[in-house]
C-alpha cells in the first residue's frame, strides 16, 4: 500500500471543511451578539392579479408580526426569477428582513409564514436567504 501524499491529505481536509468555514458566524465585536439575518422575497404576481398593498399589510400584521413581535423591516422591490417552466417572470415583490437568534422556534415560524404566503397568494416559490450577523443597539 502506498502512503498518502501530504498535499493530497491537505486537499481532502480542506475540501471537507470548506463548507464549515463558509457558514461560520462572523466574529462579533464587544457589545454585539450573534444573530441570524433572514431576507425573504415574496413575489406579488398571482393567477388572479397582484397582491395588493392592503393584502400585504394584512399578511404582515396577522401572520408575521405575531411570530416576530420584536421587530421586522419590509420594503418593495422589483425583480425577476426563472419559473419552473424556464420562463422569466418579472414582478414587483416585497422583501421582509428579520433578525433573530436562530433557534428552532424562529425557523419553524419562518417556514410557516412562507407556507401561508404561498398558499394564500398562490405562489410557486418564496426565496429565503439566511446569513450570520452581529447584532447590537449602540447607545
C-alpha positions in Angstrom: 0.0 0.0 0.0 1.4 3.4 -0.9 1.4 6.2 1.7 -0.9 9.1 1.2 0.9 12.2 0.0 0.8 15.1 2.5 -0.6 17.5 -0.2 -3.4 15.1 -1.1 -4.2 14.8 2.6 -4.3 18.6 3.0 -6.6 18.9 0.0 -9.0 16.3 1.4 -9.2 18.1 4.7 -9.6 21.5 3.0 -12.4 20.2 0.8 -14.3 18.6 3.7 -14.0 21.6 5.9 -14.6 24.4 3.3 -18.4 24.3 3.8 -18.0 24.7 7.5 -15.7 27.7 7.1 -18.1 29.3 4.7 -21.0 29.1 7.1 -19.3 30.2 10.2 -20.8 33.2 12.0 -18.9 36.4 11.8 -16.6 37.5 14.6 -18.7 39.9 16.7 -17.2 43.0 18.4 -17.6 43.6 22.1 -21.1 44.6 22.9 -22.5 42.6 19.9 -24.2 39.2 19.8 -24.6 36.6 17.2 -27.8 36.6 15.3 -29.3 35.3 12.0 -30.4 37.8 9.4 -33.2 36.5 7.1 -34.1 38.2 3.8 -37.3 36.7 2.4 -38.5 37.6 -1.0 -42.3 37.5 -1.7 -43.5 37.9 -5.2 -46.7 39.7 -5.8 -47.9 38.3 -9.1 -50.8 35.8 -8.6 -53.0 33.9 -11.1 -55.8 36.5 -10.3 -53.7 39.7 -10.4 -51.3 41.0 -7.9 -51.0 41.1 -4.1 -52.5 44.5 -3.1 -50.8 46.8 -0.6 -53.7 46.1 1.8 -53.3 42.3 1.4 -49.5 42.6 2.1 -50.2 44.8 5.2 -52.8 42.3 6.4 -50.3 39.4 5.9 -47.6 41.3 7.9 -50.0 42.3 10.7 -51.8 39.0 11.0 -49.0 36.4 10.2 -45.6 38.0 10.5 -45.9 40.3 13.5 -47.3 37.7 15.9 -44.3 35.4 15.1 -41.7 38.3 15.2 -43.1 40.9 17.6 -39.5 42.1 18.4 -39.4 43.8 15.0 -39.1 43.5 11.3 -38.4 45.6 8.2 -40.0 45.3 4.8 -39.7 47.2 1.6 -40.9 46.9 -2.0 -38.6 45.8 -4.8 -38.7 44.9 -8.5 -37.1 41.8 -9.7 -37.2 38.7 -11.8 -36.8 34.9 -11.4 -36.9 31.8 -13.5 -40.1 29.8 -13.1 -40.2 26.0 -13.1 -41.3 26.1 -16.8 -38.0 28.0 -17.5 -39.7 31.3 -18.4 -38.5 34.5 -16.8 -41.0 36.2 -14.6 -40.7 40.0 -13.9 -42.6 41.2 -11.0 -42.8 43.5 -8.0 -42.0 41.9 -4.7 -41.8 42.6 -1.0 -38.6 41.9 0.9 -39.0 41.0 4.5 -35.9 41.2 6.7 -35.9 39.6 10.1 -33.1 39.4 12.7 -33.4 36.6 15.3 -31.4 34.3 17.5 -31.6 31.4 15.0 -33.4 28.8 17.2 -35.8 26.1 16.1 -38.9 28.1 17.1 -38.0 31.0 14.8 -37.0 28.7 12.0 -40.4 27.0 12.2 -42.2 30.4 12.3 -40.4 31.4 9.1 -41.3 28.2 7.4 -44.9 28.7 8.5 -45.2 32.2 7.2 -43.6 31.2 3.9 -46.1 28.4 3.6 -49.1 30.6 4.4 -48.0 33.2 1.9 -47.5 30.6 -0.9 -51.0 29.1 -0.2 -52.8 32.4 0.3 -51.4 34.1 -2.8 -50.9 31.0 -4.9 -47.1 31.4 -5.2 -44.9 28.8 -6.8 -41.9 29.9 -4.7 -40.7 32.3 -2.0 -36.9 32.9 -1.7 -35.3 32.8 1.7 -31.7 34.0 2.3 -30.1 33.3 5.7 -26.8 34.9 6.9 -24.9 35.1 10.1 -24.8 38.6 11.6 -23.7 40.6 14.7 -26.4 42.5 16.5 -26.1 45.5 18.8 -28.1 48.5 19.9 -25.4 51.2 20.5 -26.3 53.9 22.9 
